[in-house]
């Protein structure tokens, strides 16, 4: 027998604050979560919707280093952008917090301390790469080298982006630190681990026996992990951005982002309800539901429950309706390749059309398998379904009421058999839509509601009240009364899916709000009720708007192909006389040192054959000073001097830039006399 709960805590995966939100995130997590929460609110159930930004981890530090700003600068920028985009799009969080907040630091630290004091962690010492020049252990993404599989340069310690292989740092050929460019060494470091193997027994029963109702993709992925056997997982790492590990002897270590991020759900609830948060997380009569993408299944079904169980006072998730991935125009969405439809750009390009995207993403929801978004389908669903079916029915019903009955709901007379059949289909819809929403089948639920709009549209087309207006006004009144009752039902049924359109429709009907319990009734609008003027609920999207979006993607694809396969285009042609003005020579590097307070700059003293000169070059991230001292390089000798960080630079060292952004200094193959000209 299904357990009845007093309240529901709904969480949605915390988006990573190193970039904006795209349609893959929306389809996989935020639109379905919002539909479910709006549905529960309409039913007058006790529910809170918890969201927030995930603001720790290595990718944020990498982006900050690349842009020359602090990690806090990065997360402040994207937290604000994401939060504002969600709000404009109608994702109705009760709170949208952040993991860099003091309340989260305090909550995550206390959570760790509780487990630590209960002896729930094990300590292990392992060897990891260490940058002796930067005096820091290196996260996998801070180690680059040659891929052992495809031999591409610039592969990361966790993945080669050229061939897609998953790597470990020790597999890289000629590894180097992305921070200093030096060759890292192996050094021992101590960390704390959550022994997931200790929890395997109860997890196996709890998931595989007690939660067979979970989606097949969720259940199957959990079973696969459990069958392989769980292993201890590090909860700390050597990094300077994150929540410091709150125990003695843990200097320079922070909580691993996978450990601190889900605790963000709890800290964000504390922010929302400082005095009553515990009942939403510790009362057995509370239902906990996590909305996530498939890449987060293991963390929310195995790892986070193990953390909660180890702590001892928290409830466990009742369901984790994870979605698969949404592709874009037949290709995997990729933030690094800019192959995405970004939410903030969509809101700018299609103002007032939040519900169109919500509708299309739900219609194509990747609930059981990966699905595809195309701009042509987006246009077709808007024009052929929202405009031609739902919008057309609403508009005709309201316009005809205005024309024949002065915008007042007319009297319903005697019903025909066709009237009764139509009303019966609407009366039966509530139970079916509820069944689908209660089991997280949002795509089918929305389809069921759109079918009601089709029934209403067909009813008006079949009865043709505009033809009866000359001969049988009582029949016209009945037809329009029924049509308006159906329109009011659609305002309720579409509310979780299309909140902006439902609000617009309620305004036209001159109704402040409806309850879910009213769905299926045929007396929602009283005879004589005054309606407001009809407006178009949706508008057609023209080919030009779609072509602009497709072109934007084509431009992105061309740019990616140019970057990955070919050199940059050749610059405009110059005359030979212009080239001859450049004095390119070979020099010998006598001294090389880092420029203080400048991560990218090296200062060189060069023997140029005539004497010595100073050159400042922005290659500090690609070479260590000792790698270049004594080497011969090519430089432009007649470049006008300029000051960099207070140092007068007398020339420019020539380098070649790879497609991955790495630089290689141009050196002669054989030693030549300093000052030799390059011809």
PyMOL commands that set and color helices and strands:
alter all, ss='L'
color gray80, all
select helices_A, chain A and resi 23-42+58-67+71-89+102-117+140-142+169-171+196-209+216-228+257-272+279-282+294-311+343-349+354-363+375-405+417-427+429-438+442-463+465-468+473-493+499-509+516-518+543-565+576-580+625-628
alter helices_A, ss='H'
color red, helices_A
select strands_A, chain A and resi 7-12+15-16+46-54+95-98+121-131+136-137+143-146+155-156+173-177+185-194+233-234+236-238+253-255+286-291+326-328+331-332+371-373+584-594+602-607+612-617+632-636+642-644+647-649+652-653+655-657+663-665
alter strands_A, ss='S'
color yellow, strands_A
deselect
rebuild
show_as cartoon
